[in-house]
Amino acid sequence: MSKNDALVSEYIERMSGDILEDRYRPQLAELIRGHSGIYALFKGDDLYYVGLAVDLMRRVNQHLKDRHRGAWNRFSVYLTGRDEHLKPLESLLLRVYRPVGNKQGGRLPGANDRKRALEQAMKRRDTELRDIALGKPARMMQQQRSRKGATRDEALAALRKPLALRAVYKGEVYRATLMPNETVKLGSKRYSSLSAAAVGIVKRPMNGWWFWQCRKDQDDWVRLTELGS
């Protein structure tokens, strides 16, 4: 790969901001003035701000006087081989690190957010694991899903939500809540599915339909796998 094809052609990392004001400033300017790229401002070891510039020296110098003055004391600069890399690279860094000094988050035009697709796939897997736990052969599972009448999914959907859940694991009772959007609230955390919430406790693959219980009567808790049976 030639230097012109590289994403980053040259870089200087974690330099003290003092060199912008002392006797070494001309040497820095000689290296980066007029060059485009990405720069990062730090407060100690903590990332404070990420930006892009067509003239790195000029842009970093501006931050000695603007609203960021005094908020950072170290900086890094990365000279990019081609200007079309600048915006996507800045956006990616903003999304990954979320620096406190940046007001805007990074946008990724043309990229698809697959989180919802993953959540739907996890719910389908929950259904498969639930049926496996009940010992149903694959053909019976398919027939039951296609038949009319109340399935366990329908029985769960018919219950009033938020729905109180509990689970007993290694002698400890855990309390959670199934929300109207089918997410599970466990303490201060939200999980995308019953199984994801169960995994949050046991730290290994777990069928959430089998793991969680709901209240059937005043003192009677039943596993979710028993709904609709």
Phi and psi in degrees as a GROMACS rama.xvg file:
@    title "Ramachandran Plot"
@    xaxis  label "Phi"
@    yaxis  label "Psi"
@TYPE xy
-78.5636  164.588  SER-2
-62.0228  -35.2316  LYS-3
-70.5838  -22.9319  ASN-4
-88.7734  -13.8581  ASP-5
-69.9761  145.402  ALA-6
-62.6453  -46.7585  LEU-7
-118.077  121.769  VAL-8
-90.0942  -35.2439  SER-9
-150.163  157.158  GLU-10
-156.496  155.754  TYR-11
-135.69  124.948  ILE-12
-117.624  145.47  GLU-13
50.1382  48.8867  ARG-14
-89.5716  148.653  MET-15
-66.7022  138.601  SER-16
-64.8677  -15.6328  GLY-17
-64.3857  -26.3995  ASP-18
-69.0446  -13.6351  ILE-19
-74.7675  -11.5479  LEU-20
-122.038  -7.89665  GLU-21
-106.818  -162.634  ASP-22
-69.2767  -12.0947  ARG-23
-93.985  1.52903  TYR-24
-56.8802  -43.1432  ARG-25
-60.8745  -34.6143  PRO-26
-67.9607  -39.4713  GLN-27
-65.9488  -44.6924  LEU-28
-59.3573  -38.0352  ALA-29
-61.7957  -32.1915  GLU-30
-82.7972  -36.2081  LEU-31
-120.277  -10.8362  ILE-32
-61.936  133.802  ARG-33
83.1255  -4.94398  GLY-34
-93.6374  143.177  HIS-35
-95.4318  158.368  SER-36
162.791  -164.223  GLY-37
-107.867  142.485  ILE-38
-130.497  155.763  TYR-39
-134.547  135.235  ALA-40
-107.839  138.993  LEU-41
-125.861  149.42  PHE-42
-111.114  101.561  LYS-43
66.3738  -122.66  GLY-44
-97.7922  -0.365445  ASP-45
-93.368  128.95  ASP-46
-67.5983  127.813  LEU-47
-107.477  -40.0072  TYR-48
-154.516  144.262  TYR-49
-127.29  137.63  VAL-50
-151.378  171.087  GLY-51
-120.663  156.286  LEU-52
-156.644  147.58  ALA-53
-87.2597  -15.1342  VAL-54
-136.628  95.4858  ASP-55
-60.5015  -42.1248  LEU-56
-62.0594  -45.8585  MET-57
-63.7866  -42.2423  ARG-58
-69.027  -46.9894  ARG-59
-62.1451  -38.3021  VAL-60
-61.9152  -36.5153  ASN-61
-61.3201  -33.5102  GLN-62
-73.2498  -3.17522  HIS-63
-79.5052  -13.6439  LEU-64
-122.864  -19.1255  LYS-65
-87.2244  -160.383  ASP-66
-63.2241  -15.8891  ARG-67
-88.4891  -2.15613  HIS-68
-57.1747  130.258  ARG-69
82.745  -8.76056  GLY-70
-89.9795  -8.76247  ALA-71
-140.391  157.093  TRP-72
-139.897  1.81131  ASN-73
-141.701  157.633  ARG-74
-151.05  157.918  PHE-75
-129.898  148.799  SER-76
-131.12  142.136  VAL-77
-130.012  113.213  TYR-78
-84.7175  122.957  LEU-79
-92.3604  144.166  THR-80
-70.2606  -31.2103  GLY-81
-136.934  136.946  ARG-82
-65.6933  -24.6423  ASP-83
-67.8068  -14.6344  GLU-84
-76.5207  -20.1495  HIS-85
-58.9874  -59.0991  LEU-86
-64.7198  -47.7122  LYS-87
-60.3278  -37.3732  PRO-88
-67.4766  -42.5971  LEU-89
-62.1309  -45.1266  GLU-90
-60.9668  -41.7468  SER-91
-63.7793  -42.9015  LEU-92
-64.223  -39.1005  LEU-93
-64.2695  -39.7958  LEU-94
-70.8629  -35.516  ARG-95
-76.5159  -44.7121  VAL-96
-101.673  -24.7026  TYR-97
46.4941  61.7069  ARG-98
-60.1983  142.6  PRO-99
-67.5594  -24.3564  VAL-100
-81.9882  -13.793  GLY-101
-87.5896  130.708  ASN-102
-84.5057  -28.6133  LYS-103
-105.312  144.708  GLN-104
-87.807  162.52  GLY-105
-78.8049  137.341  GLY-106
-103.605  145.991  ARG-107
-123.021  75.4947  LEU-108
-57.03  134.621  PRO-109
87.0505  -8.58672  GLY-110
-94.8742  140.387  ALA-111
-96.8188  131.09  ASN-112
-82.4246  114.788  ASP-113
-100.351  12.1553  ARG-114
-61.1213  -44.7205  LYS-115
-63.9688  -39.458  ARG-116
-62.7623  -38.7915  ALA-117
-65.4957  -42.5367  LEU-118
-62.0619  -40.6577  GLU-119
-65.5341  -39.5135  GLN-120
-65.6947  -36.5994  ALA-121
-65.8675  -38.505  MET-122
-67.0232  -38.6036  LYS-123
-63.2842  -38.4908  ARG-124
-67.039  -36.7464  ARG-125
-56.2547  -44.5562  ASP-126
-63.3191  -43.0331  THR-127
-62.8954  -45.4061  GLU-128
-65.1931  -36.5345  LEU-129
-61.8507  -44.4752  ARG-130
-68.1647  -37.986  ASP-131
-61.7803  -40.9803  ILE-132
-61.928  -27.7114  ALA-133
-86.7136  -1.36999  LEU-134
74.5902  28.0269  GLY-135
-87.7811  130.761  LYS-136
-66.8812  158.492  PRO-137
-56.8893  -42.3211  ALA-138
-64.6288  -39.8903  ARG-139
-65.441  -38.9657  MET-140
-57.9854  -47.1269  MET-141
-64.2223  -41.406  GLN-142
-64.7645  -40.9147  GLN-143
-67.6932  -35.137  GLN-144
-67.548  -31.679  ARG-145
-88.9319  -16.712  SER-146
-72.8706  157.957  ARG-147
-81.6493  161.063  LYS-148
109.378  179.547  GLY-149
-77.9334  120.114  ALA-150
-96.1046  172.658  THR-151
-65.1887  -35.1411  ARG-152
-60.5974  -42.4114  ASP-153
-67.7524  -37.8139  GLU-154
-64.1621  -40.7993  ALA-155
-67.0163  -40.7911  LEU-156
-63.9956  -29.0547  ALA-157
-77.3143  -17.9348  ALA-158
-72.3952  146.986  LEU-159
-69.3345  134.754  ARG-160
-121.988  148.396  LYS-161
-62.7244  142.846  PRO-162
-113.56  124.435  LEU-163
-71.082  133.424  ALA-164
-122.863  155.282  LEU-165
-145.18  159.173  ARG-166
-148.425  145.933  ALA-167
-113.676  119.074  VAL-168
-137.232  121.241  TYR-169
52.93  42.5  LYS-170
80.1357  -0.668738  GLY-171
-109.815  138.469  GLU-172
-94.9376  126.383  VAL-173
-109.582  137.882  TYR-174
-113.455  137.483  ARG-175
-145.47  175.426  ALA-176
-136.249  127.285  THR-177
-85.5722  118.777  LEU-178
-87.6779  164.514  MET-179
-57.4729  -28.0635  PRO-180
-89.3873  13.9294  ASN-181
74.2147  5.24467  GLU-182
-79.4964  164.146  THR-183
-120.17  126.512  VAL-184
-97.605  119.878  LYS-185
-127.414  105.174  LEU-186
64.541  -127.278  GLY-187
-93.7868  3.01018  SER-188
-106.453  153.163  LYS-189
-116.048  134.669  ARG-190
-118.11  150.355  TYR-191
-78.5187  -13.822  SER-192
-156.825  168.85  SER-193
-60.6595  -42.3495  LEU-194
-69.0428  -38.5571  SER-195
-61.6151  -39.5504  ALA-196
-66.8303  -38.2687  ALA-197
-64.9165  -42.475  ALA-198
-62.3439  -32.6597  VAL-199
-61.3759  -22.4288  GLY-200
-96.2867  -50.7127  ILE-201
-86.8457  -15.5761  VAL-202
62.6302  32.9902  LYS-203
-159.029  164.583  ARG-204
-54.8185  134.904  PRO-205
-151.812  137.084  MET-206
-78.2901  108.73  ASN-207
-64.4115  -30.7473  GLY-208
-64.3083  -34.0702  TRP-209
-83.3041  -35.4812  TRP-210
-70.2583  -41.5456  PHE-211
-91.485  148.989  TRP-212
-121.462  153.704  GLN-213
-126.711  162.581  CYS-214
-81.3238  123.893  ARG-215
-93.1842  -46.222  LYS-216
-127.239  -172.151  ASP-217
-54.3411  -45.8215  GLN-218
-120.901  18.464  ASP-219
-115.484  112.344  ASP-220
-105.578  136.271  TRP-221
-127.644  150.875  VAL-222
-67.5037  150.191  ARG-223
-63.5291  -24.2813  LEU-224
-64.0139  -18.8902  THR-225
-87.7484  -6.01989  GLU-226
-66.6961  136.144  LEU-227
77.6618  -0.77478  GLY-228
